[in-house]
Amino acid sequence: MNDISPFSLNLSRFFIADMVILFLFFPTIKRDFVKTWKAGSVLGILMSLGYIFQTWGLAHTTPAKSGFITSLYVVFVPLVSFFIEQTRLGSKMIFVLGLAALGIYLSELSGRIFSPSFGDFLTLGCAIAFAFHVVATTVLTTKLKDKHITLTFYQMIFVTLTNTPLYLFSSHKDRWTFENLVIIAGIAIFASVFGIIIQMKYQKNVGTIPSAFIYAGEPVAAAIFSVFIVREHFSILQIIGFGAIITSAILAQVNYSVSNIKK
């Protein structure tokens, strides 16, 4: 991000991802393209809105606040699921939601006072879009069980198309080094292609709410890698926040499993 602007990163990342998934799975995409266009469009629009609001918001807020607000989609997922999937929100789940929100706050903002800005409200739109995306993923992939490859392709195409005009009409001074291209290609292949395929294929088996809390582990995983790769250091409050996130993910999974056993 020191060398490449946000819209340039989004466009190049998802364009590479489009080419990779087409090369690897063209026969499957060709076979299912027409059958999945409605579900693919819904997921593609929601993912595109998430990336647009996140990238736009980053221009008007700090990375820490952006990370905090974006991660709140984990808290919004059970609320969206309550209205769409009619899942119950008992007292245990409300406690887990509060614990997750506290963990995200401590890990991202380290206890600092939060004062909302225009960019924060844009990023809130990103969190809401991603929350709807997680719920829609469970609903639509349950109906289209073996179409995860084509559903992934639709989403990446939508993000590429929506970021193209934003890239063309925004100012950017990009430095396209070989190292940067390798990093972007790595993000495209592992985070976009394989990451989203895995989500599309297996989230329906795990369940919407447990999946959301598993995704809450993303900042924890990022923190672990940043310690080894860029020698980053974390405060005691941040470490407590990471612990609260992990605990909330475990409690959400246990609560969901116990509920299913009772049913």
C-alpha positions in Angstrom: 0.0 0.0 0.0 3.0 2.3 0.2 3.5 1.9 -3.6 0.1 0.9 -4.9 -3.2 2.9 -4.5 -6.2 1.1 -3.0 -8.3 1.0 -6.3 -5.2 -0.1 -8.3 -4.6 -2.9 -5.8 -8.3 -4.1 -6.0 -8.4 -3.9 -9.8 -5.0 -5.7 -10.3 -5.7 -8.3 -7.6 -9.1 -9.3 -8.9 -8.1 -9.2 -12.6 -5.3 -11.6 -11.9 -7.8 -13.8 -9.9 -10.2 -13.7 -12.8 -7.5 -15.0 -15.2 -6.3 -17.7 -12.8 -9.8 -19.1 -12.1 -10.7 -19.0 -15.8 -7.5 -20.9 -16.6 -8.0 -23.5 -13.9 -11.8 -24.1 -14.1 -13.0 -22.8 -17.5 -15.1 -26.0 -18.4 -16.9 -25.8 -15.0 -17.6 -22.1 -15.3 -18.9 -22.5 -18.9 -21.2 -25.3 -17.7 -22.7 -23.4 -14.7 -22.5 -19.8 -15.9 -26.1 -19.4 -16.9 -27.5 -21.5 -14.1 -25.9 -19.4 -11.3 -26.2 -15.9 -12.7 -28.9 -14.7 -10.2 -27.0 -16.0 -7.1 -23.7 -15.0 -8.5 -24.9 -11.5 -9.1 -26.3 -11.1 -5.6 -23.0 -12.3 -4.0 -21.0 -10.2 -6.6 -22.9 -7.0 -5.8 -22.5 -7.5 -2.0 -18.8 -8.2 -2.3 -18.3 -5.2 -4.6 -20.1 -2.9 -2.2 -17.9 -4.2 0.6 -14.7 -3.5 -1.2 -15.9 -0.1 -2.6 -17.0 1.2 0.8 -13.8 -0.1 2.5 -11.5 1.4 -0.1 -13.4 4.7 -0.2 -13.5 4.9 3.5 -9.7 4.3 3.8 -9.1 7.6 2.1 -11.0 9.4 5.0 -10.1 7.4 8.1 -7.1 5.7 9.7 -6.1 2.0 9.0 -6.8 1.1 12.6 -10.3 2.5 12.7 -11.0 0.9 9.3 -9.8 -2.4 10.6 -12.0 -2.1 13.7 -15.2 -1.1 11.8 -14.7 -3.6 9.0 -14.3 -6.4 11.5 -17.6 -5.5 13.1 -19.3 -7.4 10.3 -18.7 -10.4 12.6 -21.1 -8.8 15.1 -23.6 -7.8 12.4 -23.8 -11.3 10.9 -26.0 -12.8 13.7 -28.3 -9.8 13.5 -28.7 -10.2 9.7 -29.1 -14.0 10.1 -31.9 -13.4 12.7 -34.0 -11.6 10.0 -33.1 -13.7 7.0 -32.5 -17.2 8.4 -34.7 -16.8 11.5 -31.8 -17.9 13.8 -32.3 -17.3 17.5 -30.3 -14.7 19.4 -30.2 -16.0 23.0 -28.4 -14.4 26.0 -25.3 -16.5 25.4 -25.0 -15.3 21.8 -25.5 -11.7 22.9 -22.6 -12.2 25.4 -20.4 -13.7 22.7 -21.2 -10.8 20.3 -20.2 -8.3 23.0 -17.0 -10.2 23.7 -16.1 -10.3 20.0 -16.8 -6.5 19.7 -14.6 -5.8 22.8 -11.8 -8.0 21.3 -11.9 -6.3 18.0 -11.8 -2.9 19.7 -8.8 -3.7 21.9 -6.9 -5.4 19.1 -7.5 -2.6 16.5 -7.7 0.6 18.7 -5.9 -0.5 21.9 -8.4 1.2 24.1 -8.2 4.6 22.3 -11.3 6.9 22.3 -13.3 6.4 19.1 -14.5 9.6 17.3 -16.5 8.8 14.1 -15.6 10.6 10.8 -17.1 10.5 7.3 -14.7 7.7 6.4 -15.9 5.7 9.4 -19.5 5.8 8.2 -18.3 4.7 4.7 -16.5 1.8 6.3 -19.6 0.9 8.3 -21.3 0.4 5.0 -18.5 -2.1 4.1 -19.1 -4.0 7.3 -22.9 -4.2 6.7 -22.3 -5.3 3.1 -19.9 -8.1 4.2 -22.4 -9.2 6.9 -25.1 -9.6 4.3 -22.5 -11.4 2.0 -21.8 -14.0 4.7 -25.5 -14.7 5.3 -26.3 -14.8 1.6 -23.4 -17.2 1.0 -24.9 -19.8 3.3 -28.4 -19.4 1.9 -27.4 -19.5 -1.8 -24.7 -22.1 -1.6 -27.1 -24.4 0.2 -29.4 -24.1 -2.8 -26.6 -24.4 -5.3 -24.5 -27.1 -3.6 -22.0 -27.9 -6.4 -21.6 -24.5 -8.0 -19.0 -23.0 -5.7 -16.4 -22.5 -8.5 -18.8 -20.4 -10.7 -20.1 -18.4 -7.8 -16.6 -17.5 -6.9 -15.9 -16.4 -10.5 -19.0 -14.2 -10.5 -18.0 -12.4 -7.4 -14.4 -11.6 -8.7 -15.8 -10.4 -12.0 -18.1 -8.0 -10.3 -15.3 -6.6 -8.1 -13.1 -6.2 -11.2 -15.9 -4.4 -13.2 -16.9 -2.1 -10.3 -13.3 -1.1 -9.5 -12.4 -0.3 -13.2 -14.2 3.1 -13.3 -13.1 3.9 -9.8 -9.5 3.3 -10.8 -9.9 5.3 -14.1 -11.4 8.4 -12.3 -9.2 8.4 -9.2 -5.7 9.8 -8.8 -2.9 7.4 -8.2 0.9 7.2 -8.5 1.6 3.5 -8.6 5.1 1.9 -8.5 4.8 -1.4 -10.3 7.9 -3.3 -9.2 8.4 -7.0 -9.7 8.2 -7.5 -5.9 4.8 -5.7 -5.8 3.5 -7.7 -8.7 4.5 -11.0 -7.0 2.8 -9.9 -3.7 -0.4 -8.9 -5.6 -0.4 -12.2 -7.5 0.0 -14.0 -4.1 -3.0 -12.2 -2.7 -5.0 -12.9 -5.8 -4.3 -16.6 -5.9 -4.5 -17.5 -2.2 -6.8 -14.9 -0.6 -9.1 -14.4 -3.6 -9.3 -17.6 -5.7 -8.7 -20.3 -3.1 -10.0 -18.4 -0.1 -13.3 -17.6 -1.7 -13.7 -21.1 -3.2 -13.2 -22.6 0.2 -15.8 -20.2 1.7 -18.3 -21.0 -1.1 -17.8 -24.8 -0.7 -17.7 -25.3 3.0 -19.5 -22.4 4.8 -22.9 -24.0 4.4 -21.6 -27.0 6.3 -20.3 -25.0 9.2 -23.2 -22.6 9.5 -23.5 -18.8 9.2 -22.8 -17.7 12.7 -20.0 -20.1 13.6 -18.4 -19.1 10.2 -18.6 -15.4 11.1 -16.7 -16.0 14.3 -14.1 -18.1 12.6 -13.6 -15.2 10.2 -13.0 -13.0 13.3 -9.8 -14.9 13.7 -8.4 -13.1 10.6 -6.8 -10.2 12.6 -5.4 -12.8 15.0 -3.8 -14.7 12.2 -2.6 -11.5 10.6 -1.0 -10.5 14.0 0.8 -13.9 14.3 2.2 -13.6 10.7 3.2 -10.0 11.2 5.3 -10.9 14.3 7.4 -13.4 12.3 7.5 -11.5 8.9 7.8 -7.8 9.8 8.7 -8.2 13.5 5.7 -6.2 14.7 5.1 -5.8 18.5 1.7 -5.7 20.2 0.6 -4.1 23.5 -0.9 -6.0 26.4 -4.4 -4.6 25.5 -4.0 -5.8 21.9 -3.0 -9.3 23.1 -6.0 -9.3 25.5 -8.2 -8.3 22.4 -6.8 -11.2 20.4 -7.6 -13.6 23.3 -11.2 -12.2 23.5 -11.7 -12.8 19.7 -10.4 -16.4 20.0 -12.6 -17.1 23.0 -15.7 -15.6 21.3 -15.1 -17.8 18.3 -14.8 -21.0 20.5 -17.9 -20.0 22.5 -20.0 -19.4 19.3 -19.0 -22.8 17.9 -19.8 -24.6 21.2 -23.1 -22.7 21.5 -24.1 -23.6 17.9 -23.1 -27.2 18.3 -25.1 -27.6 21.6 -28.1 -26.0 20.0 -27.9 -28.5 17.1 -27.5 -31.5 19.4 -30.7 -30.4 21.4 -32.6 -30.1 18.1 
